[in-house]
Each structure stands twice: as structure tokens, then as C-alpha cells.
Amino acid sequence: MKKIIFAVILVLVIFNPNKSKAFGAEERNGPVWRISGDDIMYEKDGIIDETTEVLRHENYIILFLNGSPLKGAEGIILENRALVPLRAVGEGLGAVIGWDNESRKTTIEKDGKVFSFSEATEGKELSDNSYRIIDGYAYTLADSLCFQLNAFYSYADPEKGQDKNSVTDRAPVIYIDEITEEKPLPKEEALIWAKKICLEGLGRFKKSPVLFNRNDMTYEEIVEEHQDEFRFIEECIQAMEFEGEFSRYYKFDMKVYKIIFDKYTGDMYYVIRNDAETVKKLQIDDPYLYIPLFFVG
């Protein structure tokens, strides 16, 4: 059974991310990361390996901005409201951040509009146009900041059964996305597209000389030997179904793993869950990247 499961995972090697060019959008970093215990490793140049920097999130509220993890920043839940770092999110949304040391006021300027935030010291209620210093950073209310900067805010906590609408089931996540005029691909069409790419990939997988380089068997004999595995993979593809939606992504369930589908670009990512949880982008030009998965166990 292990061989079958990892054969299914490996078929993702030959998904074609270049198909996303049909959506006419630029390439993105996406939700590429790994969670292990209290440690989070973010991709660097699209790679997560033993040299990747490890960040520990004490509060463990992960922060996503425009579909990608906001490295070095985290959200906080305070009195049942989500707080985010004012400067990191403001600049990430294209605003210019100003500071008046005498009045201790922070200003945010975007699209000709200026918003002022006053400090809410201990004992004072945190309001829509205020911030509080926490661990040396100015935090403000996520929903208020997003309203002022024309962005959308959402929150998902797996412990509250919200993991279907999140990239992870390991930790709560705050999602912030700029409101855009881009038209998303409807989820029904996205699901058809994902299955089509998977089936194309399965066809290439069967012909891959890298995966079937054996001296003791012919290509035809190898294909025949693995017919059950190929059939199982195709059944998984055909059974793929919509599970949830978050940020700019649809989430599809394919039995042994999840597929994350960017509804604006068509880029696809997949989630491997074992002791750790890893999210990787599907790459067609690096067939060796996932081959070790075939031999795990």
C-alpha cells in the first residue's frame, strides 16, 4: 500500500505549471512552506531543504498576505479579535507608513488617502484607528486595517473545524488579500482543469525513462507490472472533489493528499502530511525533486 500511495504522490512531478500561463498572470511564490512542531520553514528560491531558515512562532498565528506566508511576521488573537503588524501588512499592501515621534501617531498613506493611528496604551481599548505595542511592534485590528486599505480579511482555526478552508490543519492562519478586479476561474472549471492536468501527467508518468530505468525488465513489462498502481492513480484523479476555499485558492481533495489551486493564475500546489506538513509547488522541469518520495517507507 505504501508503494501505491507514494506512486500517487510522485505523479505530481509531471503536472505542468506552465499551463497557468493561460490565465495570463505573473508567477507567484504561493503557499510554499513546512510546519514541524512549533517550527515553520519558508521557501527560499522555491526550495525547502536542510539549509532553510527555521522560524519559531510563539503565538502560532500564521499570517498570509496575498496568498503567500508573510515571513518574519505573525498575527495575534487578543480579546477574540485578530491583530496584525501595522507596518508589515501596510507596506505589503502598497501603503507608505509614517511616524510622528512627538505624538506617537502612525500614518498610512495609499491612493491619496491618509489614515492616522494613535497608540492604545495598557488599559485602553483597542479601537479601529489605534495600535498597541506588542513585543516591540505596532499591532492594529486586522479587519479595520483591511477596510481602510481595500483588502479582504479572513481567519481559519483548525481547532474550530475550519481546516477545510485553510492551507493547513496544523495551526490557525490569518489571511489578508488585496481586493482585485481579476476574475477568478469558477471552482467547477478549476476542478475540471486540475483533473485534466493530472491525467496528462499520468500519461507522461507512464513514459518517464527516469522512473523506469531498470535493466532487468523491458518498458512494456514494467508498465504491465504497475497496472494496478496506474489504475489506482487514475481513480484518485477522477474522484477528486472540491473541499474548501481560502485566500486566492481552491482546495481539492484527492484521497491521499490535498491540491491547492490558485483561482487567478491556475498554479497548483500539493500538501504532503506525515510527521511534518509540507506544501510544494508542482514543477514539471525538476523530475528529481520528488523521486525520493517514491522510496519512503
Disulfide bonds with the S-S distance in Angstrom:
none
